[in-house]
Amino acid sequence: MTENELSFKIIGVAIEVHRHLGPGLLESAYEQCLCHELKQNGLRIEQQIALPL
């Protein structure tokens, strides 16, 4: 999968999650739903990865 295809898929899933949930929820609710949907679409993800500064 190219970078463009991957970006298209991720943005599409994010838009669908927002359409179904609507505005006004906590960020954590969107995060959990987005992660679930990304996994359902065959993407391997990691959440809240600590980055050294």
PyMOL Python script that loads the backbone (N, CA, C, O; Angstrom):
from pymol import cmd

cmd.read_pdbstr("""\
ATOM      1  N   MET A   1       0.847  -1.165   0.000  1.00  0.00           N
ATOM      2  CA  MET A   1       0.000   0.000   0.000  1.00  0.00           C
ATOM      3  C   MET A   1       0.902   1.240   0.000  1.00  0.00           C
ATOM      4  O   MET A   1       1.844   1.330   0.787  1.00  0.00           O
ATOM      5  N   THR A   2       0.610   2.173  -0.870  1.00  0.00           N
ATOM      6  CA  THR A   2       1.404   3.395  -0.955  1.00  0.00           C
ATOM      7  C   THR A   2       1.026   4.345   0.182  1.00  0.00           C
ATOM      8  O   THR A   2       0.017   4.152   0.861  1.00  0.00           O
ATOM      9  N   GLU A   3       1.845   5.364   0.373  1.00  0.00           N
ATOM     10  CA  GLU A   3       1.556   6.366   1.401  1.00  0.00           C
ATOM     11  C   GLU A   3       0.232   7.067   1.125  1.00  0.00           C
ATOM     12  O   GLU A   3      -0.525   7.350   2.053  1.00  0.00           O
ATOM     13  N   ASN A   4      -0.053   7.349  -0.148  1.00  0.00           N
ATOM     14  CA  ASN A   4      -1.310   8.010  -0.499  1.00  0.00           C
ATOM     15  C   ASN A   4      -2.507   7.126  -0.203  1.00  0.00           C
ATOM     16  O   ASN A   4      -3.520   7.604   0.306  1.00  0.00           O
ATOM     17  N   GLU A   5      -2.402   5.845  -0.515  1.00  0.00           N
ATOM     18  CA  GLU A   5      -3.502   4.916  -0.243  1.00  0.00           C
ATOM     19  C   GLU A   5      -3.738   4.779   1.261  1.00  0.00           C
ATOM     20  O   GLU A   5      -4.879   4.754   1.721  1.00  0.00           O
ATOM     21  N   LEU A   6      -2.653   4.692   2.012  1.00  0.00           N
ATOM     22  CA  LEU A   6      -2.750   4.592   3.462  1.00  0.00           C
ATOM     23  C   LEU A   6      -3.393   5.850   4.053  1.00  0.00           C
ATOM     24  O   LEU A   6      -4.283   5.757   4.898  1.00  0.00           O
ATOM     25  N   SER A   7      -2.945   7.008   3.611  1.00  0.00           N
ATOM     26  CA  SER A   7      -3.511   8.271   4.088  1.00  0.00           C
ATOM     27  C   SER A   7      -4.994   8.368   3.761  1.00  0.00           C
ATOM     28  O   SER A   7      -5.792   8.787   4.600  1.00  0.00           O
ATOM     29  N   PHE A   8      -5.359   7.986   2.560  1.00  0.00           N
ATOM     30  CA  PHE A   8      -6.755   8.017   2.126  1.00  0.00           C
ATOM     31  C   PHE A   8      -7.606   7.123   3.024  1.00  0.00           C
ATOM     32  O   PHE A   8      -8.703   7.512   3.426  1.00  0.00           O
ATOM     33  N   LYS A   9      -7.109   5.931   3.338  1.00  0.00           N
ATOM     34  CA  LYS A   9      -7.837   4.991   4.175  1.00  0.00           C
ATOM     35  C   LYS A   9      -8.002   5.542   5.597  1.00  0.00           C
ATOM     36  O   LYS A   9      -9.100   5.490   6.152  1.00  0.00           O
ATOM     37  N   ILE A  10      -6.935   6.063   6.187  1.00  0.00           N
ATOM     38  CA  ILE A  10      -6.979   6.581   7.553  1.00  0.00           C
ATOM     39  C   ILE A  10      -7.929   7.767   7.662  1.00  0.00           C
ATOM     40  O   ILE A  10      -8.736   7.833   8.590  1.00  0.00           O
ATOM     41  N   ILE A  11      -7.838   8.701   6.726  1.00  0.00           N
ATOM     42  CA  ILE A  11      -8.704   9.878   6.756  1.00  0.00           C
ATOM     43  C   ILE A  11     -10.161   9.473   6.558  1.00  0.00           C
ATOM     44  O   ILE A  11     -11.052  10.016   7.211  1.00  0.00           O
ATOM     45  N   GLY A  12     -10.403   8.529   5.667  1.00  0.00           N
ATOM     46  CA  GLY A  12     -11.773   8.051   5.444  1.00  0.00           C
ATOM     47  C   GLY A  12     -12.366   7.435   6.695  1.00  0.00           C
ATOM     48  O   GLY A  12     -13.523   7.695   7.025  1.00  0.00           O
ATOM     49  N   VAL A  13     -11.591   6.622   7.395  1.00  0.00           N
ATOM     50  CA  VAL A  13     -12.059   6.010   8.637  1.00  0.00           C
ATOM     51  C   VAL A  13     -12.322   7.090   9.684  1.00  0.00           C
ATOM     52  O   VAL A  13     -13.338   7.042  10.376  1.00  0.00           O
ATOM     53  N   ALA A  14     -11.426   8.056   9.806  1.00  0.00           N
ATOM     54  CA  ALA A  14     -11.600   9.132  10.783  1.00  0.00           C
ATOM     55  C   ALA A  14     -12.874   9.931  10.508  1.00  0.00           C
ATOM     56  O   ALA A  14     -13.596  10.283  11.441  1.00  0.00           O
ATOM     57  N   ILE A  15     -13.149  10.211   9.264  1.00  0.00           N
ATOM     58  CA  ILE A  15     -14.366  10.948   8.904  1.00  0.00           C
ATOM     59  C   ILE A  15     -15.601  10.132   9.246  1.00  0.00           C
ATOM     60  O   ILE A  15     -16.575  10.682   9.761  1.00  0.00           O
ATOM     61  N   GLU A  16     -15.582   8.845   8.974  1.00  0.00           N
ATOM     62  CA  GLU A  16     -16.720   7.984   9.292  1.00  0.00           C
ATOM     63  C   GLU A  16     -16.964   7.920  10.796  1.00  0.00           C
ATOM     64  O   GLU A  16     -18.111   7.981  11.238  1.00  0.00           O
ATOM     65  N   VAL A  17     -15.912   7.801  11.574  1.00  0.00           N
ATOM     66  CA  VAL A  17     -16.056   7.780  13.038  1.00  0.00           C
ATOM     67  C   VAL A  17     -16.704   9.077  13.502  1.00  0.00           C
ATOM     68  O   VAL A  17     -17.624   9.050  14.319  1.00  0.00           O
ATOM     69  N   HIS A  18     -16.242  10.192  12.998  1.00  0.00           N
ATOM     70  CA  HIS A  18     -16.802  11.482  13.406  1.00  0.00           C
ATOM     71  C   HIS A  18     -18.252  11.620  12.958  1.00  0.00           C
ATOM     72  O   HIS A  18     -19.070  12.177  13.691  1.00  0.00           O
ATOM     73  N   ARG A  19     -18.583  11.128  11.779  1.00  0.00           N
ATOM     74  CA  ARG A  19     -19.977  11.182  11.304  1.00  0.00           C
ATOM     75  C   ARG A  19     -20.900  10.391  12.218  1.00  0.00           C
ATOM     76  O   ARG A  19     -22.011  10.828  12.519  1.00  0.00           O
ATOM     77  N   HIS A  20     -20.439   9.232  12.655  1.00  0.00           N
ATOM     78  CA  HIS A  20     -21.292   8.378  13.494  1.00  0.00           C
ATOM     79  C   HIS A  20     -21.390   8.898  14.930  1.00  0.00           C
ATOM     80  O   HIS A  20     -22.450   8.800  15.549  1.00  0.00           O
ATOM     81  N   LEU A  21     -20.305   9.444  15.463  1.00  0.00           N
ATOM     82  CA  LEU A  21     -20.317   9.895  16.849  1.00  0.00           C
ATOM     83  C   LEU A  21     -20.778  11.333  17.001  1.00  0.00           C
ATOM     84  O   LEU A  21     -21.363  11.700  18.021  1.00  0.00           O
ATOM     85  N   GLY A  22     -20.515  12.149  15.984  1.00  0.00           N
ATOM     86  CA  GLY A  22     -20.870  13.551  16.063  1.00  0.00           C
ATOM     87  C   GLY A  22     -19.886  14.339  16.920  1.00  0.00           C
ATOM     88  O   GLY A  22     -18.946  13.771  17.476  1.00  0.00           O
ATOM     89  N   PRO A  23     -20.101  15.635  17.024  1.00  0.00           N
ATOM     90  CA  PRO A  23     -19.197  16.484  17.796  1.00  0.00           C
ATOM     91  C   PRO A  23     -19.510  16.436  19.291  1.00  0.00           C
ATOM     92  O   PRO A  23     -20.592  16.016  19.700  1.00  0.00           O
ATOM     93  N   GLY A  24     -18.550  16.870  20.090  1.00  0.00           N
ATOM     94  CA  GLY A  24     -18.804  17.098  21.502  1.00  0.00           C
ATOM     95  C   GLY A  24     -18.357  16.025  22.464  1.00  0.00           C
ATOM     96  O   GLY A  24     -18.521  16.192  23.672  1.00  0.00           O
ATOM     97  N   LEU A  25     -17.799  14.929  21.982  1.00  0.00           N
ATOM     98  CA  LEU A  25     -17.329  13.892  22.894  1.00  0.00           C
ATOM     99  C   LEU A  25     -15.893  14.160  23.314  1.00  0.00           C
ATOM    100  O   LEU A  25     -15.197  14.978  22.713  1.00  0.00           O
ATOM    101  N   LEU A  26     -15.466  13.468  24.344  1.00  0.00           N
ATOM    102  CA  LEU A  26     -14.080  13.585  24.771  1.00  0.00           C
ATOM    103  C   LEU A  26     -13.162  12.969  23.727  1.00  0.00           C
ATOM    104  O   LEU A  26     -13.545  12.049  23.004  1.00  0.00           O
ATOM    105  N   GLU A  27     -11.953  13.488  23.664  1.00  0.00           N
ATOM    106  CA  GLU A  27     -10.961  12.978  22.711  1.00  0.00           C
ATOM    107  C   GLU A  27     -10.739  11.480  22.889  1.00  0.00           C
ATOM    108  O   GLU A  27     -10.545  10.762  21.908  1.00  0.00           O
ATOM    109  N   SER A  28     -10.767  11.007  24.121  1.00  0.00           N
ATOM    110  CA  SER A  28     -10.525   9.588  24.393  1.00  0.00           C
ATOM    111  C   SER A  28     -11.593   8.702  23.747  1.00  0.00           C
ATOM    112  O   SER A  28     -11.290   7.586  23.326  1.00  0.00           O
ATOM    113  N   ALA A  29     -12.821   9.175  23.664  1.00  0.00           N
ATOM    114  CA  ALA A  29     -13.884   8.400  23.015  1.00  0.00           C
ATOM    115  C   ALA A  29     -13.607   8.267  21.522  1.00  0.00           C
ATOM    116  O   ALA A  29     -13.733   7.182  20.955  1.00  0.00           O
ATOM    117  N   TYR A  30     -13.231   9.367  20.895  1.00  0.00           N
ATOM    118  CA  TYR A  30     -12.893   9.322  19.472  1.00  0.00           C
ATOM    119  C   TYR A  30     -11.678   8.418  19.238  1.00  0.00           C
ATOM    120  O   TYR A  30     -11.642   7.655  18.274  1.00  0.00           O
ATOM    121  N   GLU A  31     -10.697   8.511  20.120  1.00  0.00           N
ATOM    122  CA  GLU A  31      -9.487   7.708  19.967  1.00  0.00           C
ATOM    123  C   GLU A  31      -9.805   6.216  20.002  1.00  0.00           C
ATOM    124  O   GLU A  31      -9.339   5.456  19.153  1.00  0.00           O
ATOM    125  N   GLN A  32     -10.591   5.805  20.977  1.00  0.00           N
ATOM    126  CA  GLN A  32     -10.923   4.385  21.094  1.00  0.00           C
ATOM    127  C   GLN A  32     -11.695   3.882  19.877  1.00  0.00           C
ATOM    128  O   GLN A  32     -11.411   2.803  19.359  1.00  0.00           O
ATOM    129  N   CYS A  33     -12.658   4.660  19.431  1.00  0.00           N
ATOM    130  CA  CYS A  33     -13.447   4.263  18.265  1.00  0.00           C
ATOM    131  C   CYS A  33     -12.606   4.255  16.994  1.00  0.00           C
ATOM    132  O   CYS A  33     -12.736   3.351  16.168  1.00  0.00           O
ATOM    133  N   LEU A  34     -11.751   5.250  16.833  1.00  0.00           N
ATOM    134  CA  LEU A  34     -10.884   5.308  15.663  1.00  0.00           C
ATOM    135  C   LEU A  34      -9.942   4.109  15.636  1.00  0.00           C
ATOM    136  O   LEU A  34      -9.753   3.487  14.590  1.00  0.00           O
ATOM    137  N   CYS A  35      -9.353   3.786  16.780  1.00  0.00           N
ATOM    138  CA  CYS A  35      -8.441   2.640  16.845  1.00  0.00           C
ATOM    139  C   CYS A  35      -9.170   1.352  16.498  1.00  0.00           C
ATOM    140  O   CYS A  35      -8.647   0.516  15.762  1.00  0.00           O
ATOM    141  N   HIS A  36     -10.358   1.193  17.020  1.00  0.00           N
ATOM    142  CA  HIS A  36     -11.148   0.002  16.714  1.00  0.00           C
ATOM    143  C   HIS A  36     -11.419  -0.103  15.210  1.00  0.00           C
ATOM    144  O   HIS A  36     -11.239  -1.162  14.609  1.00  0.00           O
ATOM    145  N   GLU A  37     -11.850   0.998  14.621  1.00  0.00           N
ATOM    146  CA  GLU A  37     -12.172   0.991  13.192  1.00  0.00           C
ATOM    147  C   GLU A  37     -10.931   0.784  12.320  1.00  0.00           C
ATOM    148  O   GLU A  37     -11.008   0.103  11.298  1.00  0.00           O
ATOM    149  N   LEU A  38      -9.808   1.352  12.702  1.00  0.00           N
ATOM    150  CA  LEU A  38      -8.580   1.147  11.934  1.00  0.00           C
ATOM    151  C   LEU A  38      -8.180  -0.327  11.958  1.00  0.00           C
ATOM    152  O   LEU A  38      -7.766  -0.883  10.941  1.00  0.00           O
ATOM    153  N   LYS A  39      -8.307  -0.954  13.133  1.00  0.00           N
ATOM    154  CA  LYS A  39      -8.013  -2.390  13.235  1.00  0.00           C
ATOM    155  C   LYS A  39      -8.977  -3.199  12.386  1.00  0.00           C
ATOM    156  O   LYS A  39      -8.572  -4.163  11.735  1.00  0.00           O
ATOM    157  N   GLN A  40     -10.250  -2.820  12.384  1.00  0.00           N
ATOM    158  CA  GLN A  40     -11.263  -3.513  11.579  1.00  0.00           C
ATOM    159  C   GLN A  40     -10.961  -3.397  10.083  1.00  0.00           C
ATOM    160  O   GLN A  40     -11.360  -4.251   9.292  1.00  0.00           O
ATOM    161  N   ASN A  41     -10.259  -2.340   9.711  1.00  0.00           N
ATOM    162  CA  ASN A  41      -9.907  -2.121   8.309  1.00  0.00           C
ATOM    163  C   ASN A  41      -8.537  -2.702   7.963  1.00  0.00           C
ATOM    164  O   ASN A  41      -7.969  -2.389   6.917  1.00  0.00           O
ATOM    165  N   GLY A  42      -8.017  -3.544   8.844  1.00  0.00           N
ATOM    166  CA  GLY A  42      -6.792  -4.264   8.537  1.00  0.00           C
ATOM    167  C   GLY A  42      -5.495  -3.529   8.798  1.00  0.00           C
ATOM    168  O   GLY A  42      -4.440  -3.947   8.322  1.00  0.00           O
ATOM    169  N   LEU A  43      -5.556  -2.441   9.544  1.00  0.00           N
ATOM    170  CA  LEU A  43      -4.345  -1.687   9.840  1.00  0.00           C
ATOM    171  C   LEU A  43      -3.815  -2.066  11.216  1.00  0.00           C
ATOM    172  O   LEU A  43      -4.589  -2.253  12.155  1.00  0.00           O
ATOM    173  N   ARG A  44      -2.527  -2.176  11.332  1.00  0.00           N
ATOM    174  CA  ARG A  44      -1.877  -2.447  12.612  1.00  0.00           C
ATOM    175  C   ARG A  44      -1.524  -1.100  13.232  1.00  0.00           C
ATOM    176  O   ARG A  44      -0.840  -0.288  12.608  1.00  0.00           O
ATOM    177  N   ILE A  45      -1.982  -0.863  14.444  1.00  0.00           N
ATOM    178  CA  ILE A  45      -1.768   0.435  15.069  1.00  0.00           C
ATOM    179  C   ILE A  45      -1.198   0.273  16.465  1.00  0.00           C
ATOM    180  O   ILE A  45      -1.258  -0.808  17.050  1.00  0.00           O
ATOM    181  N   GLU A  46      -0.644   1.355  16.994  1.00  0.00           N
ATOM    182  CA  GLU A  46      -0.197   1.458  18.371  1.00  0.00           C
ATOM    183  C   GLU A  46      -0.747   2.762  18.915  1.00  0.00           C
ATOM    184  O   GLU A  46      -0.782   3.772  18.213  1.00  0.00           O
ATOM    185  N   GLN A  47      -1.179   2.736  20.171  1.00  0.00           N
ATOM    186  CA  GLN A  47      -1.760   3.925  20.784  1.00  0.00           C
ATOM    187  C   GLN A  47      -0.826   4.546  21.796  1.00  0.00           C
ATOM    188  O   GLN A  47      -0.072   3.847  22.474  1.00  0.00           O
ATOM    189  N   GLN A  48      -0.878   5.864  21.895  1.00  0.00           N
ATOM    190  CA  GLN A  48      -0.220   6.631  22.934  1.00  0.00           C
ATOM    191  C   GLN A  48       1.236   6.209  23.161  1.00  0.00           C
ATOM    192  O   GLN A  48       1.626   5.889  24.284  1.00  0.00           O
ATOM    193  N   ILE A  49       2.016   6.210  22.110  1.00  0.00           N
ATOM    194  CA  ILE A  49       3.417   5.837  22.192  1.00  0.00           C
ATOM    195  C   ILE A  49       4.228   6.994  22.778  1.00  0.00           C
ATOM    196  O   ILE A  49       4.138   8.128  22.309  1.00  0.00           O
ATOM    197  N   ALA A  50       5.012   6.694  23.797  1.00  0.00           N
ATOM    198  CA  ALA A  50       5.866   7.724  24.396  1.00  0.00           C
ATOM    199  C   ALA A  50       7.055   8.002  23.472  1.00  0.00           C
ATOM    200  O   ALA A  50       7.701   7.084  22.968  1.00  0.00           O
ATOM    201  N   LEU A  51       7.319   9.268  23.270  1.00  0.00           N
ATOM    202  CA  LEU A  51       8.443   9.690  22.441  1.00  0.00           C
ATOM    203  C   LEU A  51       9.463  10.406  23.305  1.00  0.00           C
ATOM    204  O   LEU A  51       9.095  11.278  24.093  1.00  0.00           O
ATOM    205  N   PRO A  52      10.743  10.058  23.177  1.00  0.00           N
ATOM    206  CA  PRO A  52      11.750  10.758  23.966  1.00  0.00           C
ATOM    207  C   PRO A  52      11.939  12.195  23.450  1.00  0.00           C
ATOM    208  O   PRO A  52      11.939  12.452  22.246  1.00  0.00           O
ATOM    209  N   LEU A  53      12.095  13.086  24.377  1.00  0.00           N
ATOM    210  CA  LEU A  53      12.309  14.483  24.006  1.00  0.00           C
ATOM    211  C   LEU A  53      13.722  14.908  24.300  1.00  0.00           C
ATOM    212  O   LEU A  53      14.085  16.058  24.052  1.00  0.00           O
TER     213      LEU A  53
END
""", "prot")
cmd.dss("prot")
cmd.show_as("cartoon", "prot")
cmd.util.cbc("prot")
cmd.orient("prot")
